[in-house]
Amino acid sequence: MTDGMPEMTSLERTALYKSLGNPLRRRILDYLGRHGEANSTVLARELGESSGTTSYHLRKLAEQRLIEEIPEKSGGRERWWRVLPFSHTTPDPATMSPEEYAAAEHLAHLKIEFDTALFRRAHQEYRGPEGWAQVQRHGTWMTREELLAFMGEYHTLLQRYGHLREEAPEGARPVSIRFYAVSEPVGEWNGEPTGP
């Protein structure tokens, strides 16, 4: 984990990727992210599952510190849950164990499908530069150091303008933001070098 949290081991990361790759757990996290809180009964009704199944997955998500119980709302067998702030950067694949890499790759493929749908929605819902849906594409030249500095400022902007659900001002909506940066292959173009 990042942001002052303990570094995760390969086994912990593998378990995290497998958990996030579980379709029901992803739906539970999505529901809690949108609605703020729920118990296993609410989730069972909303997601079309049994309360025993949702209760099991809630406990597993709590073990990984992705959600936490709301003590002031919980009583007896009724436990209410909310998502926790979470930040994780996947390490260099060359440093991963085969099992960790397989779990991370599976999760990445699921994310690509989801992100592709988001990209299409952003284009469909775009209503100009003042609307809720924004689409930007740019190309430029950067050194690796400049790219990493740009990433740092990107994270700073997210922290400055983003809010936790419970702290969001009136009129705020959940907004999905994706950022990709990929350098072009090094080679030649019209006989001119394009990299070192």
C-alpha positions in Angstrom: 0.0 0.0 0.0 1.1 3.6 -0.3 0.4 6.9 1.4 2.1 6.0 4.7 0.6 2.5 4.9 2.8 -0.6 5.4 4.3 -2.1 2.3 2.4 -5.2 1.2 4.0 -8.5 0.7 3.7 -10.5 -2.5 1.2 -12.8 -0.8 -0.9 -9.9 0.4 -0.9 -8.3 -3.1 -1.9 -11.6 -4.6 -4.8 -11.9 -2.2 -5.8 -8.3 -2.9 -5.8 -8.8 -6.7 -7.8 -12.0 -6.4 -10.3 -10.3 -4.1 -10.7 -7.3 -6.5 -11.0 -9.7 -9.4 -14.0 -11.4 -7.7 -17.2 -10.1 -9.5 -19.4 -10.1 -6.3 -16.7 -8.3 -4.2 -16.3 -5.7 -6.9 -20.1 -5.2 -6.9 -20.2 -4.9 -3.1 -17.4 -2.3 -3.2 -19.2 -0.4 -6.0 -22.4 -0.4 -4.0 -20.8 0.8 -0.8 -18.9 3.4 -2.7 -22.1 4.8 -4.2 -24.4 4.4 -1.2 -22.0 4.9 1.6 -23.0 2.0 3.8 -25.0 -1.2 3.9 -25.4 -4.5 5.8 -25.4 -8.0 4.3 -29.2 -8.0 4.1 -29.3 -4.8 2.1 -26.6 -6.0 -0.2 -28.3 -9.4 -0.7 -31.5 -7.7 -1.7 -29.8 -5.2 -4.0 -27.3 -7.6 -5.6 -29.6 -10.7 -5.9 -27.5 -12.8 -3.5 -28.1 -14.6 -0.2 -27.3 -12.6 3.0 -24.9 -15.5 4.0 -23.0 -15.0 0.8 -22.8 -11.2 1.1 -21.8 -11.6 4.8 -18.9 -13.9 3.9 -17.6 -11.5 1.2 -18.0 -8.5 3.5 -15.8 -10.2 6.1 -13.2 -11.0 3.5 -13.1 -7.4 2.3 -12.8 -6.2 5.9 -9.8 -8.6 6.4 -8.0 -6.8 3.5 -8.9 -3.4 5.0 -11.0 -2.4 2.0 -14.1 -1.9 4.2 -14.8 -1.4 7.9 -17.6 -2.0 10.2 -19.7 1.0 11.4 -19.8 0.3 15.2 -22.4 2.9 16.0 -24.9 1.3 13.5 -24.0 -2.4 14.2 -25.7 -4.4 16.9 -26.2 -8.1 17.6 -25.9 -10.0 14.3 -26.6 -6.9 12.2 -23.3 -5.4 11.0 -23.1 -2.3 8.8 -20.1 -1.6 6.6 -18.5 1.3 4.7 -15.5 1.5 2.4 -12.2 2.7 3.6 -9.9 5.1 1.7 -7.5 3.0 -0.3 -4.5 3.6 -2.6 -2.3 1.0 -4.2 0.3 1.1 -7.0 1.0 -2.2 -8.7 4.8 -3.0 -8.5 7.0 -3.8 -11.5 5.7 -7.1 -12.9 9.4 -8.3 -13.1 9.4 -8.4 -9.3 6.2 -10.4 -8.9 5.9 -14.1 -8.2 4.1 -16.1 -11.0 0.9 -16.4 -8.9 0.9 -12.6 -8.1 1.5 -11.8 -11.8 -1.4 -14.1 -12.9 -3.8 -12.5 -10.3 -2.7 -9.0 -11.3 -3.0 -9.8 -15.0 -6.5 -11.2 -14.5 -7.6 -8.1 -12.6 -6.0 -5.9 -15.3 -8.1 -7.6 -18.0 -11.3 -7.0 -16.0 -10.3 -3.3 -15.5 -9.7 -2.9 -19.3 -13.2 -4.1 -20.0 -14.7 -1.8 -17.5 -12.5 1.1 -18.6 -13.4 0.6 -22.2 -17.1 0.9 -21.3 -16.3 4.1 -19.4 -14.5 5.5 -22.4 -17.5 4.9 -24.6 -19.8 6.4 -22.0 -17.6 9.5 -21.8 -17.9 10.0 -25.5 -21.6 9.4 -25.6 -22.3 11.7 -22.6 -19.9 14.5 -23.7 -21.8 17.8 -23.8 -18.9 20.2 -24.4 -16.1 21.5 -22.2 -18.4 22.6 -19.4 -20.2 19.2 -19.0 -19.9 16.4 -16.5 -18.3 14.1 -19.1 -14.8 15.1 -20.2 -12.6 13.5 -22.8 -9.0 14.7 -23.4 -6.2 13.2 -25.5 -2.8 14.7 -25.8 0.7 13.8 -27.0 3.9 15.5 -26.1 7.6 14.8 -25.4 8.8 14.2 -21.9 11.8 12.7 -20.1 11.1 9.9 -17.7 11.8 12.3 -14.8 9.3 14.8 -16.2 6.7 12.0 -16.7 7.2 10.9 -13.0 6.9 14.6 -11.9 3.8 15.0 -13.9 2.3 11.9 -12.2 3.1 13.4 -8.9 1.3 16.6 -9.7 -1.6 14.5 -11.1 -1.9 12.8 -7.7 -1.7 16.2 -6.0 -4.6 17.5 -8.1 -6.7 14.5 -7.3 -6.1 15.1 -3.6 -6.8 18.9 -3.9 -10.1 18.6 -5.8 -11.4 15.1 -4.8 -13.4 14.4 -1.7 -14.3 11.4 0.4 -17.9 10.6 0.0 -18.8 11.7 3.5 -16.9 15.0 3.1 -18.1 15.9 -0.5 -19.8 19.3 -0.8 -23.4 19.6 -2.0 -23.8 19.0 -5.7 -20.8 16.6 -5.8 -21.1 13.4 -7.8 -18.9 10.3 -8.0 -16.6 10.8 -10.9 -14.5 8.1 -12.6 -11.1 9.3 -13.8 -8.6 7.2 -15.7 -5.1 8.3 -16.7 -2.7 6.5 -19.0 0.7 7.5 -20.1 2.6 5.4 -22.6 5.8 6.3 -24.4 6.1 5.6 -28.1 8.6 2.9 -29.2 12.1 4.1 -29.7 13.3 3.9 -33.3 13.4 6.0 -36.4 10.9 8.1 -38.3 11.8 9.4 -41.8 15.4 8.5 -41.0 15.5 10.6 -37.8 16.1 9.1 -34.4 13.1 9.1 -32.0 14.9 8.2 -28.9 18.3 7.3 -27.4 
